[in-house]
């Protein structure tokens, strides 16, 4: 067999083995968790914020304008999936 053909057969064999190994590894990975599964074990389906989050101050003042903008943002970006 010619030297070039031997290298080609060797290269194809190695690539085939790597492809099979990769396919095996992908197949053995657990499926990604759904959002529902990620929330399992939380109280009423809510994730508790860390303690340090309670100490943070909201930089947005509680005013009619900020509430109105928040409602508009929620209506546009949240309602389509989560409902009103």
N, C-alpha and C positions, 0 to 999 in steps of 0.2 A: 504494500500500500504506500502511496506517496506520502511524504512528510506533511504536506499541506492538508491532505485529506484526513490524516490522523488527527491533526490539531482541530480541524473542523468537527470531527466526530466527538472529540473530547470536549470541545466547547459546547456543542449541542447537548451532550450528556450532562454536563455540569449545570447548564441553564435549566434543563428539564428537572433535575433534582432540586435546584433552588426554587423553582416554580412550585413543585409539589410540596416542598417544606413550607413555603409561604402560604399556600392554600390550606394546608393542614393547620397552621397556626391561626389563621383567620377564622377557620371553622371552629376552633376550640375556644375562641374568646366568648365570654358571656354576652348576651345581647344587652344593649344599653337600657338603663332603667327608665321607665316612663315617669312622667311628672308625678303621677299618682303613687307609684312605688317609692319615689324619693321622699315623699311626705309621710310615708308609713311610720307610725310610732310617734307622730307629733300630735299635739292636742288639737282636736277638731280640724285637722288638716292644715294647721298654721305652724310655721316655723318660728320659734322664739328668737327674738333679737338678742345679741350678746349684751351683757351688763353694761359695757362701756357705751353702748348705743343710747341708753337712757340718759346719759350725762351730756349728750350732744345737744346743742341749741339749734333750732330751726332757723336758717338764715333768711327765710322768706317770711315777712310779717303777715300776721293773720288780719287781712284787710279785705274789703269787698272786692277790690280789683284782683287780688291774688286768688281769692276763692273762685271768682268768675273764670279766670284763666285756667285754674285747675280743673274746673268742671268741663270747660271746653276741651282741654287736653284729654281728660278721661273719656269724654263722649267720642272723641275722634280716634283715640289709640287703644282704649281698653274695652269699651262696650262691644265692639264687633266680636270679640272672642268670649269675654266674661259676662256680657249682658249688663243691663242697668241695675 
